[in-house]
Amino acid sequence: MFFNIILHNIPSKASPQAQAIEAEGAYLLRYAQLQLRNPAQAEDAVQETLLAAIEGIARFSGKSSLRTWLTGILKHKIIDQLRRSAREQAFDVDDDRAEAEAIDALFAGDGHWRGMPSDWGNPDAALENSRFRAAFELCLQRLPERSARVFTMREVMDMSTGEICQELQITPTNCWVMLHRARLTLRECLELNWFDGSRR
Amino acid sequence: MMSTCKHASELMSQGQDRTLGPVERLQLRLHLLICKRCRRVEQQFGLLRAAIRRCRDDS
């Protein structure tokens, strides 16, 4: 099993304590698999936990059981895995590139608006307008999923950027990028589906 | 130095999410002074926020 490989790499630590830690491996793996859907991630989290435990056995006070202590370490490793996958999702996916390209297409090469944004007039009048409301709801539904999630947390649930970052384990910069995209996508969609239509 | 509309739109968006720094506020104000397009987008961003609040509070 993979725990043995780790233990054999640290021969001087193959103490009774290290063996006791190894004996908890199966339990920890089950625990990790419940929290992480991805089996490879669960194994990684357990391996990291076992390594950290063997290296840091001196910090184990014996006040709690060994299992409790190991589970405490594992929880942190699981959170690290979740963060890592959220980050990978944020940067890896083709959606992200497509979204970035759609935003770039709104601007000319020199960074200025390609078209002339319309004067939407009196906000109160627009808000009372049923066509505006219908277009707004349609445009919200069309937002890419990740931007929509961040935008909803920010604008509908009134969460701060800090709270959103914590919840989704993303950086503030990442959060602002997604909110910026969401707002630009929404205004573009409203220009096309509401304002242009209302002029015809 | 004049910022681009893209940069200005980032500052306008972030201005809804955090307090902009003094340099950012100055940059944005100077840009809005000379850019009608961005003034319109600023108005549109305001309307987006108002619209979502209205949707939320009505339902």
Interface residues (C-beta under 8 A of the other chain):
Chain A: F107 D110 G111 H112 W113 M116 P117 S118 D119 W120 P123 A126 L127 F132 R133 F136 E137 L140 R154 E155 V156 S160 T161 P172 C175 W176 L179 H180 R183 L184 L186 R187 L190
Chain B: T4 C5 K6 H7 S9 E10 S13 Q14 Q16 D17 R18 R37 C38 R40 V41 Q43 Q44 F45 G46 L47 L48 R49 A50 A51 I52 R53 R54 C55 R56
